[in-house]
Every structure is written in structure tokens, then in C-alpha cells.
Amino acid sequence: MTEESGVNPPLAPPPPRRGTQESGGKKEGRSKKKEKIFLSLIIRK
């Protein structure tokens, strides 16, 4: 139980860090997609 608890926290940080690296490599593509999603959300509201 303690080992799993210790393994869970470290596993959580990696995913978010991976997203930052990807966003840095594909910033233009991601920002454009995010903008489209944002616009669609605003229009839907």
C-alpha cells in the first residue's frame, strides 16, 4: 500500500510535463486548435 502510494504521486507529474513539452514543440498547431475550441465554446454559449 505504501509503495503504491509512493508510485502514484510521481506518476501524476509526468503526464502534465509531457503536455508542456508537446505544446512547446507544436505550439502553433496546439494554440490554433485551442483557439478554435475556445471560439466554438464562446459561440455555443
C-alpha positions as CSV (number, residue, x, y, z in Angstrom):
1,M,0.0,0.0,0.0
2,T,2.8,2.4,0.9
3,E,4.7,1.5,-2.3
4,E,1.7,2.2,-4.5
5,S,1.1,5.5,-2.7
6,G,4.7,6.5,-3.4
7,V,4.5,5.4,-7.0
8,N,1.2,7.2,-7.7
9,P,2.3,10.8,-7.0
10,P,5.5,10.5,-9.2
11,L,3.3,9.1,-12.0
12,A,1.0,12.1,-11.9
13,P,3.6,14.8,-12.6
14,P,5.0,13.2,-15.8
15,P,1.8,13.5,-17.8
16,P,1.4,17.3,-17.3
17,R,5.2,17.7,-18.1
18,R,4.8,15.8,-21.3
19,G,2.0,18.1,-22.3
20,T,4.2,21.1,-21.8
21,Q,6.9,19.6,-24.0
22,E,4.4,18.8,-26.7
23,S,2.9,22.3,-26.5
24,G,6.4,23.7,-26.9
25,G,7.1,21.6,-30.0
26,K,3.6,22.1,-31.5
27,K,2.8,25.5,-30.1
28,E,1.3,26.9,-33.3
29,G,-0.8,23.8,-34.1
30,R,-2.0,23.5,-30.5
31,S,-2.7,27.2,-30.0
32,K,-4.7,27.2,-33.2
33,K,-6.7,24.2,-32.1
34,K,-7.2,25.7,-28.7
35,E,-8.4,29.0,-30.3
36,K,-10.9,27.1,-32.4
37,I,-12.2,25.2,-29.4
38,F,-12.4,28.5,-27.4
39,L,-14.3,30.2,-30.3
40,S,-16.7,27.3,-30.6
41,L,-17.3,27.3,-26.8
42,I,-17.9,31.1,-26.8
43,I,-20.2,30.8,-29.8
44,R,-22.1,27.9,-28.2
45,K,-22.6,29.9,-25.0
